Every structure is written in C-alpha cells, then in structure tokens.
C-alpha cells in the first residue's frame, strides 16, 4: 500500500467542510437559539420538524461545537427527565 502526504491546503479544506452545517442542522440550531435551552421534543413542537430530524442532528451539532448538553430536566412536552440542549 502506497502512502502519500496530504497537502496542508487539502487538510484545511477537509476540516472546514466537516465544520459546515447542513440545512437540517441549521434549522435545529436556529430554533434552539430562539428557545434558549430546549429538549428534542420541545424543539420539534416549536419548529414543526420531525423528531428524527432533531435528535439525529444533535450529535453532529455537539461534535461541531455548536451545541452542549446543558442540563437534565423535565421535558415540557413529555414530562420525562431528559437532556436540555443549549447553543454555544
């Protein structure tokens, strides 16, 4: 197997691409910023986005440094104790 050196510009470009938000991530982040802190279900209720769009985007937003798990509290929708997220 042949190993090649990746140029710094290619690495920078790849790193920047990984940090960019897709449309679903942008939508979730916009609603979360408007709500302050919110659970996945709370974001769903106020945004109209399906739960799979919201919960499926949180890991990516956390990895990209856009969202943190702020606290565990009772969800205003389900009444269950869950993670409330906060945009950073």
Buried (B, 14 or more C-beta within 10 A) or exposed (E): EEEEEEEEEEEEEEEEEEEEBEEBBBBBBEBBBEBEBBBBBBBBBBBEBEEEBBBBBBEBBBEBEBBBEBEEEEBEBEEEEBBBBBBE
